[in-house]
């Protein structure tokens, strides 16, 4: 039987389970994404603490992939509104959809924690940074320094993206200079942010498949 104690976790999603329980999806520091049953908490004060974006210390046990949440203590709770709330749901939904269960993702955990702490201050920076990090941690990261021939990206050249190969010269409209800025995570220019949104969303859509993201419907300005 698996037993975990005092594990830092971020709540990604909750849904009702049977008459009085919840299934809670968490991203944990050392155990990756886990789904756990929180028994008898639905409608209670304890259950209301299991809201998305809460950082908590949790313990669980179980023999199957669906374990039982045995203890939890809230450390940080974020209260978002409007597009910030929709964008936080977007980050959580990406994580639930793309991250496999029980695969340790300490860098992604740190990235999501940082994102939730900073999303109210610079929404676009947080979204682009997390999208880039998620692709890298899943093994789908794009090389923003070299083209498909192994040559350094040229500031003066335009490139096209082939998702399974990378950036190729000719036939595209992606500026080499801006692509290099994305690789350096220098999103100070609006044009860099706009291109990063196009490139990273295209790459994510390829891996998400045809099922639309529910959180995208909540965004007003499509950040």
C-alpha positions as CSV (number, residue, x, y, z in Angstrom):
1,X,0.0,0.0,0.0
2,X,1.2,3.5,-0.9
3,X,1.3,5.9,2.0
4,X,2.3,9.6,1.6
5,X,2.6,12.2,4.3
6,X,3.2,16.0,4.4
7,X,3.4,16.4,0.7
8,X,3.2,19.9,-0.9
9,X,0.3,20.0,-3.4
10,X,-1.7,22.4,-5.5
11,X,-5.4,21.7,-6.1
12,X,-6.2,21.5,-9.8
13,X,-9.8,20.4,-9.9
14,X,-12.5,18.8,-7.7
15,X,-15.7,17.0,-8.7
16,X,-18.5,15.3,-6.7
17,X,-18.1,11.6,-5.9
18,X,-21.0,9.6,-4.6
19,X,-23.2,11.2,-2.0
20,X,-20.8,13.1,0.2
21,X,-17.3,12.9,-1.2
22,X,-15.1,14.6,-3.7
23,X,-12.5,13.5,-6.2
24,X,-9.6,15.9,-5.9
25,X,-7.0,16.3,-8.6
26,X,-3.7,17.5,-7.2
27,X,-0.2,18.3,-8.6
28,X,2.2,17.2,-5.9
29,X,5.9,18.1,-5.6
30,X,7.3,14.5,-5.5
31,X,4.5,12.3,-6.8
32,X,3.2,14.3,-9.8
33,X,-0.5,14.5,-10.6
34,X,-2.7,12.4,-8.4
35,X,-6.4,11.9,-8.1
36,X,-7.7,11.2,-4.6
37,X,-11.0,10.6,-2.9
38,X,-11.8,13.1,-0.1
39,X,-14.4,11.1,1.8
40,X,-17.4,12.8,3.5
41,X,-16.2,16.4,3.0
42,X,-18.7,17.6,0.3
43,X,-20.7,20.5,1.6
44,X,-18.6,20.8,4.8
45,X,-16.2,23.5,5.8
46,X,-13.3,21.2,5.2
47,X,-14.6,20.4,1.8
48,X,-14.9,24.1,0.9
49,X,-11.1,24.4,1.6
50,X,-10.4,22.0,-1.3
51,X,-10.8,24.7,-4.0
52,X,-8.7,25.0,-7.1
53,X,-5.4,26.9,-6.7
54,X,-5.1,26.1,-3.0
55,X,-1.5,25.2,-1.9
56,X,-1.7,22.6,0.9
57,X,0.2,19.9,2.7
58,X,-1.5,16.5,2.1
59,X,-1.3,12.9,3.0
60,X,-2.9,9.9,1.3
61,X,-2.9,6.2,1.0
62,X,-4.2,3.5,-1.3
63,X,-3.4,0.5,-3.5
64,X,-5.0,1.8,-6.7
65,X,-4.4,4.8,-8.9
66,X,-7.4,6.5,-7.0
67,X,-6.1,6.9,-3.5
68,X,-7.8,8.3,-0.4
69,X,-6.9,11.7,0.9
70,X,-6.3,11.1,4.6
71,X,-5.2,14.5,5.8
72,X,-4.7,18.0,4.5
73,X,-3.8,21.5,5.8
74,X,-4.2,24.7,3.7
75,X,-1.1,26.8,3.4
76,X,-2.1,29.4,0.7
77,X,-5.4,30.2,-0.9
78,X,-5.7,32.4,-4.0
79,X,-8.8,34.4,-4.8
80,X,-8.9,35.4,-8.4
81,X,-11.5,37.2,-10.5
82,X,-12.4,37.8,-14.2
83,X,-9.7,36.9,-16.8
84,X,-7.2,36.1,-14.1
85,X,-9.5,33.4,-12.7
86,X,-10.2,32.0,-16.2
87,X,-6.4,32.0,-16.9
88,X,-5.7,30.1,-13.7
89,X,-8.3,27.5,-14.7
90,X,-6.6,27.3,-18.0
91,X,-3.2,26.5,-16.4
92,X,-4.9,23.9,-14.2
93,X,-6.8,22.4,-17.1
94,X,-3.6,22.1,-19.2
95,X,-2.0,20.3,-16.3
96,X,-4.9,17.8,-15.9
97,X,-5.2,17.1,-19.6
98,X,-1.5,16.7,-20.5
99,X,0.4,15.6,-17.4
100,X,0.4,11.8,-16.7
101,X,-0.6,10.5,-13.3
102,X,2.1,9.6,-10.7
103,X,4.9,11.1,-12.9
104,X,7.1,13.3,-10.6
105,X,7.2,16.8,-12.0
106,X,9.1,19.0,-9.4
107,X,10.0,21.7,-11.9
108,X,6.4,21.9,-13.2
109,X,5.1,22.1,-9.6
110,X,7.5,25.0,-8.9
111,X,6.4,26.6,-12.2
112,X,2.7,26.3,-11.4
113,X,3.3,27.6,-7.8
114,X,5.2,30.6,-9.2
115,X,2.5,31.2,-11.9
116,X,-0.3,31.4,-9.3
117,X,1.7,33.7,-7.2
118,X,2.4,36.1,-10.1
119,X,-0.6,35.8,-12.4
120,X,-2.3,38.9,-11.1
121,X,0.7,41.0,-11.7
122,X,1.6,40.0,-15.3
123,X,-1.0,37.7,-16.9
124,X,0.6,37.3,-20.3
125,X,4.1,36.7,-19.0
126,X,2.8,34.0,-16.7
127,X,0.8,32.3,-19.4
128,X,3.6,32.2,-21.9
129,X,6.2,31.1,-19.4
130,X,4.0,28.3,-18.1
131,X,3.1,27.1,-21.6
132,X,6.7,27.0,-22.6
133,X,7.7,25.2,-19.4
134,X,4.9,22.6,-19.7
135,X,6.0,21.7,-23.3
136,X,9.6,21.3,-22.1
137,X,8.6,19.1,-19.1
138,X,6.5,16.9,-21.3
139,X,9.4,16.4,-23.7
140,X,7.8,18.5,-26.5
141,X,9.9,21.6,-26.0
142,X,10.8,23.7,-29.1
143,X,14.4,24.7,-29.8
144,X,14.4,28.5,-30.1
145,X,18.1,28.7,-30.8
146,X,18.7,26.4,-33.8
147,X,16.8,25.7,-37.0
148,X,16.0,22.2,-38.4
149,X,19.4,22.2,-40.2
150,X,21.2,22.8,-36.9
151,X,22.1,26.4,-37.8
152,X,21.6,29.3,-35.3
153,X,18.4,31.2,-35.9
154,X,19.1,34.4,-37.9
155,X,17.6,37.7,-36.7
156,X,16.9,38.7,-40.3
157,X,15.3,35.4,-41.4
158,X,11.6,34.2,-41.4
159,X,10.9,30.7,-40.3
160,X,8.0,28.2,-40.4
161,X,7.2,25.7,-37.6
162,X,6.9,22.0,-38.2
163,X,5.9,20.6,-34.8
164,X,7.8,17.3,-35.0
165,X,11.0,19.0,-36.4
166,X,11.2,22.6,-35.3
167,X,11.8,25.9,-37.2
168,X,12.7,25.8,-40.9
169,X,13.9,28.6,-43.1
170,X,11.6,30.0,-45.7
171,X,7.9,29.8,-46.3
172,X,6.9,31.2,-42.9
173,X,6.3,34.4,-41.0
174,X,8.0,33.7,-37.7
175,X,10.9,36.3,-37.1
176,X,14.2,34.7,-36.1
177,X,14.9,37.6,-33.8
178,X,11.6,37.2,-31.9
179,X,11.9,33.4,-31.7
180,X,15.3,33.9,-30.0
181,X,13.7,36.2,-27.5
182,X,11.1,33.5,-26.7
183,X,13.9,31.0,-26.1
184,X,15.5,33.5,-23.7
185,X,12.1,34.1,-22.0
186,X,12.5,37.8,-22.7
187,X,8.8,38.8,-23.1
188,X,9.4,42.5,-22.6
189,X,8.3,43.3,-26.2
190,X,4.6,43.0,-27.1
191,X,5.6,41.5,-30.5
192,X,7.5,38.7,-28.6
193,X,4.5,38.0,-26.5
194,X,2.2,37.9,-29.5
195,X,4.4,35.5,-31.4
196,X,5.0,33.3,-28.3
197,X,1.2,33.0,-27.9
198,X,0.8,31.8,-31.6
199,X,3.7,29.4,-31.4
200,X,3.1,27.9,-28.0
201,X,-0.7,27.6,-28.5
202,X,-0.1,25.8,-31.8
203,X,2.2,23.4,-30.2
204,X,-0.1,22.7,-27.3
205,X,-3.1,22.3,-29.5
206,X,-1.3,19.5,-31.4
207,X,-0.9,17.5,-28.1
208,X,-4.3,18.4,-26.7
209,X,-6.2,17.0,-29.7
210,X,-9.7,18.0,-30.9
211,X,-11.4,18.2,-27.5
212,X,-11.7,21.9,-26.7
213,X,-10.5,23.4,-23.4
214,X,-13.4,24.4,-21.2
215,X,-11.4,27.2,-19.6
216,X,-10.9,28.9,-22.9
217,X,-14.6,29.7,-23.1
218,X,-14.3,31.8,-19.9
219,X,-11.6,34.1,-21.3
220,X,-12.9,37.5,-22.4
221,X,-9.8,38.9,-24.1
222,X,-8.2,35.5,-25.0
223,X,-5.0,36.1,-23.2
